[in-house]
Amino acid sequence: MKKYRVGIIGCGRISVVYAKAFEELSDFVEVCFAVDKQLERAEKFAAQFEGCRAGDKLEDMLEVKPDVVHVCTPHFLHKQHAIACLKAGCHVLTEKPIALSLEDAQ
């Protein structure tokens, strides 16, 4: 069975929930990259998963080409992060809301 390679943007409070979910789904997912503007937070998150890299730049993660990216950043950043990931060919899951306005979501 193929494992989906996943990345996460934003390793703050909500990332604890994602770490637990990724661990429980370890037969299906491989966490390959964690990004946070505070590199230490990304490194702490990545340390939980064998082979997971960490960085403070979204572009570094997109070079790794994860299958899906989980956007867990503050709401006002969802649009720009989701669009960058989609343009790079990644599937995207955002924490709510997808954007701050209907126009931005469209």
ZAVEXKE-977573 format. One record per residue (C-alpha): residue number from 1; residue in one letter; x, y, z. Coordinates in Angstrom, 1 decimal. Example, Ala and Ser with C-alpha at 12.3 -4.5 7.8 and 13.67 -1.06 7.14 Angstrom:
! ZAVEXKE-977573
<rec 1,"A",<12.3,-4.5,7.8>>
<rec 2,"S",<13.7,-1.1,7.1>>
END
This chain:
! ZAVEXKE-977573
<rec 1,"M",<0.0,0.0,0.0>>
<rec 2,"K",<1.3,3.4,-0.9>>
<rec 3,"K",<2.0,5.8,1.9>>
<rec 4,"Y",<1.0,9.4,1.3>>
<rec 5,"R",<3.9,11.9,1.9>>
<rec 6,"V",<2.6,14.7,4.0>>
<rec 7,"G",<3.9,18.1,5.1>>
<rec 8,"I",<2.6,20.6,7.6>>
<rec 9,"I",<2.8,24.4,7.6>>
<rec 10,"G",<2.5,25.8,11.1>>
<rec 11,"C",<3.8,23.9,14.1>>
<rec 12,"G",<2.0,25.8,16.8>>
<rec 13,"R",<-0.7,24.7,19.2>>
<rec 14,"I",<-2.9,22.8,16.7>>
<rec 15,"S",<0.1,20.8,15.4>>
<rec 16,"V",<-0.1,18.6,18.5>>
<rec 17,"V",<-3.5,17.3,17.2>>
<rec 18,"Y",<-2.0,16.6,13.8>>
<rec 19,"A",<1.1,14.9,15.3>>
<rec 20,"K",<-1.2,12.4,17.1>>
<rec 21,"A",<-3.3,11.9,14.0>>
<rec 22,"F",<-0.2,11.3,11.8>>
<rec 23,"E",<1.1,8.8,14.3>>
<rec 24,"E",<-2.2,6.9,14.4>>
<rec 25,"L",<-2.3,6.9,10.6>>
<rec 26,"S",<1.4,5.8,10.2>>
<rec 27,"D",<0.4,2.8,8.1>>
<rec 28,"F",<-0.9,5.3,5.5>>
<rec 29,"V",<1.1,8.5,5.9>>
<rec 30,"E",<4.8,9.5,6.1>>
<rec 31,"V",<5.4,12.9,7.5>>
<rec 32,"C",<8.2,14.3,5.3>>
<rec 33,"F",<8.4,18.0,6.1>>
<rec 34,"A",<7.4,20.5,8.8>>
<rec 35,"V",<7.5,24.3,8.2>>
<rec 36,"D",<7.2,27.1,10.8>>
<rec 37,"K",<8.4,30.6,10.8>>
<rec 38,"Q",<10.1,29.7,14.1>>
<rec 39,"L",<12.5,27.0,13.0>>
<rec 40,"E",<12.8,25.5,16.5>>
<rec 41,"R",<9.0,24.6,16.4>>
<rec 42,"A",<9.4,23.0,13.0>>
<rec 43,"E",<12.4,21.0,14.2>>
<rec 44,"K",<10.5,19.9,17.4>>
<rec 45,"F",<7.6,18.7,15.3>>
<rec 46,"A",<9.8,16.9,12.7>>
<rec 47,"A",<11.7,15.1,15.4>>
<rec 48,"Q",<8.6,13.0,16.2>>
<rec 49,"F",<8.8,11.4,12.7>>
<rec 50,"E",<11.7,9.4,11.3>>
<rec 51,"G",<13.1,11.1,8.2>>
<rec 52,"C",<11.0,14.2,8.6>>
<rec 53,"R",<12.9,17.4,7.6>>
<rec 54,"A",<12.2,20.9,9.0>>
<rec 55,"G",<12.5,24.4,7.8>>
<rec 56,"D",<11.3,27.9,8.1>>
<rec 57,"K",<10.5,28.4,4.4>>
<rec 58,"L",<7.5,27.0,2.5>>
<rec 59,"E",<9.6,26.8,-0.7>>
<rec 60,"D",<11.9,24.3,0.9>>
<rec 61,"M",<9.0,22.0,1.7>>
<rec 62,"L",<7.6,22.3,-1.8>>
<rec 63,"E",<10.9,21.2,-3.3>>
<rec 64,"V",<10.3,17.9,-1.5>>
<rec 65,"K",<7.0,17.6,-3.2>>
<rec 66,"P",<4.7,16.1,-0.5>>
<rec 67,"D",<1.4,14.5,-1.8>>
<rec 68,"V",<-0.6,16.6,0.7>>
<rec 69,"V",<0.1,19.7,2.8>>
<rec 70,"H",<-1.8,20.5,6.0>>
<rec 71,"V",<-2.1,24.3,6.4>>
<rec 72,"C",<-2.2,25.1,10.2>>
<rec 73,"T",<-1.1,28.7,10.1>>
<rec 74,"P",<-3.1,31.7,11.2>>
<rec 75,"H",<-6.2,32.3,9.2>>
<rec 76,"F",<-4.9,35.3,7.3>>
<rec 77,"L",<-2.2,33.1,5.8>>
<rec 78,"H",<-4.4,30.3,4.6>>
<rec 79,"K",<-5.0,31.7,1.1>>
<rec 80,"Q",<-1.4,32.3,0.2>>
<rec 81,"H",<-0.2,29.0,1.6>>
<rec 82,"A",<-2.9,27.0,0.0>>
<rec 83,"I",<-2.4,28.6,-3.4>>
<rec 84,"A",<1.4,28.1,-3.3>>
<rec 85,"C",<0.9,24.4,-2.4>>
<rec 86,"L",<-1.8,23.9,-5.1>>
<rec 87,"K",<0.4,25.5,-7.7>>
<rec 88,"A",<3.2,23.1,-6.7>>
<rec 89,"G",<0.9,20.2,-7.3>>
<rec 90,"C",<0.1,19.3,-3.7>>
<rec 91,"H",<-3.3,18.4,-2.3>>
<rec 92,"V",<-4.2,20.8,0.5>>
<rec 93,"L",<-6.1,20.5,3.8>>
<rec 94,"T",<-6.6,23.8,5.7>>
<rec 95,"E",<-7.7,24.4,9.2>>
<rec 96,"K",<-10.9,26.4,9.1>>
<rec 97,"P",<-11.5,28.9,7.5>>
<rec 98,"I",<-10.2,28.2,4.1>>
<rec 99,"A",<-9.8,32.0,3.6>>
<rec 100,"L",<-11.0,35.2,5.3>>
<rec 101,"S",<-13.6,36.0,2.6>>
<rec 102,"L",<-15.7,34.2,0.0>>
<rec 103,"E",<-13.8,36.1,-2.7>>
<rec 104,"D",<-10.5,34.8,-1.4>>
<rec 105,"A",<-11.8,31.3,-1.1>>
<rec 106,"Q",<-13.0,31.3,-4.7>>
END
